[in-house]
Amino acid sequence: MGVTGVKKLVNIKRPGKKTAIPLVVKMDLFVDLPATQKGSHMSRNLELVSEIIDENLKKSVPDLETFCAHIAKLLLKKHDYASFSEVKAEAEYFLERNYPSGKKGLEPYILVAEARAKNSGEIKKLIGIRAIGMTACPCAREVIKAIGKYKEKYIPPTHNQRNITTLMIEVPGEDRSVDANNLIDIAEESFSSPTFSILKRDEEGKLVFDAHKNPKFVEDVVRDILSRILKKYKNLPDDVIVVVRSESEESIHKHNAFAERVTTLGELRK
């Protein structure tokens, strides 16, 4: 039981960076209720966030997941009847990318983080991102190819999908090796093609052509992300949790295609 949609301004200053990045963060805060407790003192959640942020506006936190973990632990102190707490957060985030034209610009993404704490002292925190890309359907492409109308030197057409993918990975202890920018790279490399805010006509054509040379089902996006995670984070332990959710918004159907895998690095390594 708790509150959702709490918005606050949080300054994130990653280790090694000179300046902090102000992010408008939307948070959900929850605690469990014992059988003897009729309801939760929800105002305590808001008081806690206010104490941490509003009274320390000039201070910064190293990352969003650590911030969530800190709040999760303090929630258990505020709610001494609770044995478990959970904090979820997300924020809009911009990252510099190279456009097909060669110019640079800022593209939008979503940072996501979660933390779960137990009164035993155990705590889990996850960092993640949500990215938008493009998938080209392999099925329709093969059907058209089978018709025989197109010669080998041509790429058979297919229908396109806007793909929205969320990738999250557990951060063990004080490990700093997992960075949101790298997770964004992994997601975008796993689409048929990344998407961009600004494209000229010839760039649009090349992007679509390249995507059709690299058709993917929504489950292919999930598989490719997991494969890249394994290569990138070889030094993380086996019990690290990995979550990938991918949804392709269909252009020729009224429904969407969805794939998800919740697993651990150890299971993937097997």
C-alpha positions as a Markdown table, in Angstrom:
| # | Residue | x | y | z |
|---|---|---|---|---|
| 1 | Met | 0.0 | 0.0 | 0.0 |
| 2 | Gly | 1.3 | 3.5 | -0.7 |
| 3 | Val | 1.3 | 6.4 | -3.1 |
| 4 | Thr | 2.0 | 6.8 | -6.8 |
| 5 | Gly | 2.9 | 9.6 | -9.1 |
| 6 | Val | 5.0 | 11.7 | -6.6 |
| 7 | Lys | 7.0 | 14.2 | -8.7 |
| 8 | Lys | 10.2 | 15.7 | -7.4 |
| 9 | Leu | 13.3 | 17.4 | -8.8 |
| 10 | Val | 16.4 | 15.2 | -8.2 |
| 11 | Asn | 20.0 | 16.2 | -9.0 |
| 12 | Ile | 22.0 | 13.2 | -10.2 |
| 13 | Lys | 25.8 | 13.4 | -10.2 |
| 14 | Arg | 27.5 | 10.3 | -11.5 |
| 15 | Pro | 30.9 | 9.5 | -10.2 |
| 16 | Gly | 33.6 | 11.1 | -12.3 |
| 17 | Lys | 31.2 | 13.7 | -13.8 |
| 18 | Lys | 31.8 | 17.4 | -13.1 |
| 19 | Thr | 28.2 | 18.6 | -13.0 |
| 20 | Ala | 24.9 | 17.2 | -11.7 |
| 21 | Ile | 21.9 | 16.6 | -14.0 |
| 22 | Pro | 18.6 | 17.8 | -12.7 |
| 23 | Leu | 15.8 | 15.3 | -13.4 |
| 24 | Val | 12.1 | 15.5 | -12.8 |
| 25 | Val | 11.5 | 12.1 | -11.2 |
| 26 | Lys | 8.1 | 10.5 | -10.8 |
| 27 | Met | 8.0 | 8.0 | -7.9 |
| 28 | Asp | 5.8 | 5.3 | -6.5 |
| 29 | Leu | 6.3 | 4.3 | -2.9 |
| 30 | Phe | 4.9 | 1.3 | -1.1 |
| 31 | Val | 5.1 | -0.7 | 2.1 |
| 32 | Asp | 3.4 | -4.0 | 3.1 |
| 33 | Leu | 0.7 | -4.2 | 5.8 |
| 34 | Pro | 0.6 | -6.9 | 8.5 |
| 35 | Ala | -2.7 | -8.6 | 9.2 |
| 36 | Thr | -3.1 | -6.5 | 12.4 |
| 37 | Gln | -2.7 | -3.1 | 10.5 |
| 38 | Lys | -5.9 | -1.7 | 9.0 |
| 39 | Gly | -4.2 | 0.9 | 6.8 |
| 40 | Ser | -0.9 | 2.6 | 5.9 |
| 41 | His | 0.1 | 6.1 | 7.1 |
| 42 | Met | 0.6 | 7.3 | 3.5 |
| 43 | Ser | 1.4 | 10.9 | 4.5 |
| 44 | Arg | 4.7 | 9.5 | 6.0 |
| 45 | Asn | 5.8 | 8.6 | 2.5 |
| 46 | Leu | 5.4 | 12.1 | 1.3 |
| 47 | Glu | 7.0 | 13.6 | 4.4 |
| 48 | Leu | 10.0 | 11.3 | 3.8 |
| 49 | Val | 10.5 | 12.4 | 0.2 |
| 50 | Ser | 10.1 | 16.0 | 1.2 |
| 51 | Glu | 12.7 | 15.6 | 4.0 |
| 52 | Ile | 15.2 | 14.1 | 1.6 |
| 53 | Ile | 14.7 | 16.3 | -1.4 |
| 54 | Asp | 13.0 | 19.6 | -0.6 |
| 55 | Glu | 15.2 | 20.3 | 2.4 |
| 56 | Asn | 18.4 | 19.4 | 0.5 |
| 57 | Leu | 17.8 | 21.0 | -2.9 |
| 58 | Lys | 21.5 | 21.7 | -3.5 |
| 59 | Lys | 22.6 | 18.2 | -2.7 |
| 60 | Ser | 22.9 | 15.5 | -5.4 |
| 61 | Val | 22.7 | 11.7 | -5.5 |
| 62 | Pro | 25.1 | 9.4 | -7.4 |
| 63 | Asp | 22.3 | 7.6 | -9.4 |
| 64 | Leu | 18.6 | 7.0 | -9.4 |
| 65 | Glu | 18.7 | 3.4 | -8.2 |
| 66 | Thr | 20.8 | 4.4 | -5.1 |
| 67 | Phe | 18.3 | 7.2 | -4.4 |
| 68 | Cys | 15.4 | 4.7 | -4.6 |
| 69 | Ala | 17.3 | 2.3 | -2.3 |
| 70 | His | 17.9 | 5.0 | 0.3 |
| 71 | Ile | 14.2 | 5.9 | 0.3 |
| 72 | Ala | 13.2 | 2.2 | 0.6 |
| 73 | Lys | 15.3 | 1.8 | 3.7 |
| 74 | Leu | 13.9 | 4.9 | 5.3 |
| 75 | Leu | 10.4 | 3.9 | 4.5 |
| 76 | Leu | 10.8 | 0.9 | 6.8 |
| 77 | Lys | 11.9 | 3.2 | 9.6 |
| 78 | Lys | 8.9 | 5.5 | 9.1 |
| 79 | His | 6.6 | 2.5 | 9.0 |
| 80 | Asp | 7.8 | 0.3 | 11.8 |
| 81 | Tyr | 4.9 | -2.1 | 11.3 |
| 82 | Ala | 6.1 | -2.9 | 7.7 |
| 83 | Ser | 8.5 | -5.7 | 6.8 |
| 84 | Phe | 8.9 | -4.8 | 3.1 |
| 85 | Ser | 9.1 | -1.6 | 1.1 |
| 86 | Glu | 9.3 | -0.8 | -2.6 |
| 87 | Val | 10.2 | 2.3 | -4.5 |
| 88 | Lys | 9.9 | 2.8 | -8.3 |
| 89 | Ala | 11.0 | 5.8 | -10.2 |
| 90 | Glu | 11.3 | 7.1 | -13.7 |
| 91 | Ala | 12.5 | 10.3 | -15.4 |
| 92 | Glu | 12.9 | 11.8 | -18.8 |
| 93 | Tyr | 16.5 | 11.7 | -20.0 |
| 94 | Phe | 18.3 | 13.1 | -23.0 |
| 95 | Leu | 21.4 | 11.6 | -24.6 |
| 96 | Glu | 23.5 | 13.0 | -27.4 |
| 97 | Arg | 23.3 | 10.8 | -30.5 |
| 98 | Asn | 24.8 | 11.0 | -34.0 |
| 99 | Tyr | 22.1 | 11.5 | -36.7 |
| 100 | Pro | 22.4 | 9.8 | -40.1 |
| 101 | Ser | 23.3 | 13.2 | -41.5 |
| 102 | Gly | 26.4 | 13.2 | -39.3 |
| 103 | Lys | 25.1 | 16.0 | -37.1 |
| 104 | Lys | 24.7 | 15.6 | -33.3 |
| 105 | Gly | 21.5 | 16.1 | -31.3 |
| 106 | Leu | 19.8 | 15.1 | -28.1 |
| 107 | Glu | 17.3 | 12.2 | -28.2 |
| 108 | Pro | 14.8 | 11.4 | -25.5 |
| 109 | Tyr | 14.7 | 8.3 | -23.4 |
| 110 | Ile | 13.2 | 7.2 | -20.0 |
| 111 | Leu | 15.4 | 6.3 | -17.0 |
| 112 | Val | 13.8 | 3.7 | -14.7 |
| 113 | Ala | 14.9 | 2.5 | -11.3 |
| 114 | Glu | 13.5 | 0.2 | -8.6 |
| 115 | Ala | 14.5 | -0.7 | -5.1 |
| 116 | Arg | 13.1 | -3.2 | -2.6 |
| 117 | Ala | 14.1 | -3.4 | 1.0 |
| 118 | Lys | 13.3 | -5.9 | 3.8 |
| 119 | Asn | 13.5 | -5.2 | 7.5 |
| 120 | Ser | 16.1 | -8.0 | 7.7 |
| 121 | Gly | 18.5 | -5.5 | 6.0 |
| 122 | Glu | 18.3 | -7.1 | 2.5 |
| 123 | Ile | 18.0 | -4.7 | -0.4 |
| 124 | Lys | 17.8 | -5.1 | -4.1 |
| 125 | Lys | 18.1 | -2.2 | -6.6 |
| 126 | Leu | 17.7 | -2.2 | -10.4 |
| 127 | Ile | 18.6 | 0.4 | -13.0 |
| 128 | Gly | 17.0 | 0.5 | -16.4 |
| 129 | Ile | 15.9 | 2.4 | -19.4 |
| 130 | Arg | 13.0 | 2.6 | -21.9 |
| 131 | Ala | 13.8 | 3.2 | -25.5 |
| 132 | Ile | 11.9 | 3.6 | -28.7 |
| 133 | Gly | 13.1 | 2.0 | -31.9 |
| 134 | Met | 11.8 | 0.3 | -35.1 |
| 135 | Thr | 11.2 | -3.3 | -36.0 |
| 136 | Ala | 10.5 | -4.7 | -39.5 |
| 137 | Cys | 8.3 | -7.8 | -39.6 |
| 138 | Pro | 10.2 | -10.9 | -40.9 |
| 139 | Cys | 7.0 | -12.8 | -41.5 |
| 140 | Ala | 5.4 | -10.5 | -44.1 |
| 141 | Arg | 8.9 | -10.0 | -45.7 |
| 142 | Glu | 9.2 | -13.8 | -46.3 |
| 143 | Val | 5.7 | -14.1 | -47.7 |
| 144 | Ile | 6.4 | -11.3 | -50.2 |
| 145 | Lys | 9.8 | -12.9 | -51.0 |
| 146 | Ala | 8.1 | -16.3 | -51.7 |
| 147 | Ile | 5.8 | -14.7 | -54.3 |
| 148 | Gly | 8.9 | -14.4 | -56.4 |
| 149 | Lys | 8.2 | -10.9 | -57.6 |
| 150 | Tyr | 11.4 | -9.5 | -56.2 |
| 151 | Lys | 14.9 | -10.4 | -57.3 |
| 152 | Glu | 17.7 | -11.2 | -54.9 |
| 153 | Lys | 19.4 | -7.8 | -55.2 |
| 154 | Tyr | 16.2 | -6.1 | -54.0 |
| 155 | Ile | 15.0 | -6.1 | -50.4 |
| 156 | Pro | 11.4 | -7.3 | -50.2 |
| 157 | Pro | 9.1 | -4.8 | -48.4 |
| 158 | Thr | 7.3 | -5.5 | -45.1 |
| 159 | His | 5.4 | -3.6 | -42.5 |
| 160 | Asn | 7.1 | -1.6 | -39.8 |
| 161 | Gln | 6.5 | -1.4 | -36.1 |
| 162 | Arg | 7.3 | 1.2 | -33.4 |
| 163 | Asn | 9.0 | -0.9 | -30.7 |
| 164 | Ile | 9.1 | 0.2 | -27.1 |
| 165 | Thr | 11.6 | -1.7 | -25.0 |
| 166 | Thr | 12.3 | -1.6 | -21.3 |
| 167 | Leu | 15.6 | -3.1 | -20.0 |
| 168 | Met | 16.5 | -3.4 | -16.3 |
| 169 | Ile | 19.4 | -5.0 | -14.6 |
| 170 | Glu | 20.1 | -5.5 | -10.9 |
| 171 | Val | 23.0 | -3.5 | -9.4 |
| 172 | Pro | 24.7 | -5.6 | -6.7 |
| 173 | Gly | 26.0 | -3.7 | -3.7 |
| 174 | Glu | 28.0 | -0.5 | -4.6 |
| 175 | Asp | 28.8 | -1.8 | -8.1 |
| 176 | Arg | 29.1 | 1.2 | -10.6 |
| 177 | Ser | 29.8 | -0.8 | -13.7 |
| 178 | Val | 26.2 | -0.6 | -15.0 |
| 179 | Asp | 25.5 | 2.7 | -16.7 |
| 180 | Ala | 22.2 | 3.8 | -18.2 |
| 181 | Asn | 23.9 | 5.1 | -21.3 |
| 182 | Asn | 25.3 | 1.6 | -22.0 |
| 183 | Leu | 21.8 | 0.1 | -21.6 |
| 184 | Ile | 20.4 | 2.6 | -24.1 |
| 185 | Asp | 23.1 | 1.5 | -26.6 |
| 186 | Ile | 22.3 | -2.2 | -26.0 |
| 187 | Ala | 18.6 | -1.6 | -26.6 |
| 188 | Glu | 19.1 | 0.5 | -29.8 |
| 189 | Glu | 21.5 | -2.0 | -31.3 |
| 190 | Ser | 18.9 | -4.7 | -30.8 |
| 191 | Phe | 16.2 | -3.0 | -32.9 |
| 192 | Ser | 15.9 | -3.4 | -36.6 |
| 193 | Ser | 16.9 | 0.2 | -36.6 |
| 194 | Pro | 17.0 | 3.1 | -34.1 |
| 195 | Thr | 14.7 | 6.0 | -34.6 |
| 196 | Phe | 15.5 | 9.7 | -34.7 |
| 197 | Ser | 13.7 | 13.0 | -34.0 |
| 198 | Ile | 15.1 | 14.6 | -37.2 |
| 199 | Leu | 15.5 | 12.9 | -40.5 |
| 200 | Lys | 15.8 | 14.3 | -44.1 |
| 201 | Arg | 14.0 | 12.5 | -46.9 |
| 202 | Asp | 17.0 | 10.6 | -48.1 |
| 203 | Glu | 17.9 | 9.7 | -44.5 |
| 204 | Glu | 14.4 | 8.3 | -44.0 |
| 205 | Gly | 14.8 | 6.2 | -47.1 |
| 206 | Lys | 18.1 | 4.7 | -45.9 |
| 207 | Leu | 16.8 | 4.1 | -42.4 |
| 208 | Val | 13.8 | 2.1 | -43.7 |
| 209 | Phe | 15.9 | 0.2 | -46.2 |
| 210 | Asp | 18.5 | -0.7 | -43.6 |
| 211 | Ala | 15.7 | -1.8 | -41.2 |
| 212 | His | 14.2 | -4.1 | -43.9 |
| 213 | Lys | 17.6 | -5.7 | -44.3 |
| 214 | Asn | 17.4 | -6.5 | -40.5 |
| 215 | Pro | 13.9 | -7.7 | -39.8 |
| 216 | Lys | 13.1 | -8.8 | -36.3 |
| 217 | Phe | 10.2 | -10.3 | -34.3 |
| 218 | Val | 9.6 | -8.7 | -30.9 |
| 219 | Glu | 11.1 | -11.8 | -29.3 |
| 220 | Asp | 14.2 | -11.3 | -31.4 |
| 221 | Val | 14.7 | -7.9 | -29.8 |
| 222 | Val | 14.5 | -9.5 | -26.3 |
| 223 | Arg | 17.0 | -12.3 | -27.3 |
| 224 | Asp | 19.5 | -9.9 | -28.8 |
| 225 | Ile | 19.4 | -7.6 | -25.8 |
| 226 | Leu | 20.0 | -10.6 | -23.4 |
| 227 | Ser | 22.9 | -11.7 | -25.6 |
| 228 | Arg | 24.5 | -8.3 | -25.5 |
| 229 | Ile | 24.0 | -8.0 | -21.7 |
| 230 | Leu | 25.9 | -11.3 | -21.3 |
| 231 | Lys | 28.8 | -9.9 | -23.4 |
| 232 | Lys | 28.9 | -6.5 | -21.7 |
| 233 | Tyr | 28.6 | -7.6 | -18.0 |
| 234 | Lys | 30.8 | -10.7 | -17.8 |
| 235 | Asn | 32.0 | -9.8 | -14.3 |
| 236 | Leu | 28.6 | -9.5 | -12.6 |
| 237 | Pro | 27.6 | -12.5 | -10.4 |
| 238 | Asp | 25.1 | -15.2 | -11.5 |
| 239 | Asp | 22.3 | -14.1 | -9.2 |
| 240 | Val | 21.9 | -10.6 | -10.9 |
| 241 | Ile | 18.4 | -10.1 | -12.1 |
| 242 | Val | 17.7 | -9.0 | -15.7 |
| 243 | Val | 14.3 | -7.9 | -17.0 |
| 244 | Val | 13.5 | -7.2 | -20.6 |
| 245 | Arg | 10.1 | -6.2 | -21.9 |
| 246 | Ser | 9.5 | -5.3 | -25.5 |
| 247 | Glu | 6.3 | -4.3 | -27.3 |
| 248 | Ser | 5.9 | -3.7 | -31.0 |
| 249 | Glu | 3.0 | -1.5 | -32.0 |
| 250 | Glu | 1.5 | -3.2 | -35.0 |
| 251 | Ser | 0.8 | -1.2 | -38.2 |
| 252 | Ile | -1.4 | -3.8 | -39.9 |
| 253 | His | -3.2 | -5.2 | -36.8 |
| 254 | Lys | -5.3 | -3.7 | -34.1 |
| 255 | His | -3.3 | -5.6 | -31.5 |
| 256 | Asn | 0.4 | -5.3 | -30.5 |
| 257 | Ala | 3.1 | -8.0 | -30.2 |
| 258 | Phe | 4.8 | -8.4 | -26.8 |
| 259 | Ala | 7.7 | -10.4 | -25.4 |
| 260 | Glu | 9.3 | -10.5 | -21.9 |
| 261 | Arg | 12.0 | -12.3 | -20.1 |
| 262 | Val | 12.7 | -12.1 | -16.4 |
| 263 | Thr | 15.8 | -14.1 | -15.6 |
| 264 | Thr | 19.3 | -14.0 | -14.0 |
| 265 | Leu | 22.7 | -13.8 | -15.5 |
| 266 | Gly | 23.4 | -17.3 | -14.2 |
| 267 | Glu | 20.4 | -18.8 | -16.1 |
| 268 | Leu | 21.4 | -17.0 | -19.3 |
| 269 | Arg | 25.0 | -18.3 | -19.0 |
| 270 | Lys | 23.7 | -21.9 | -18.8 |
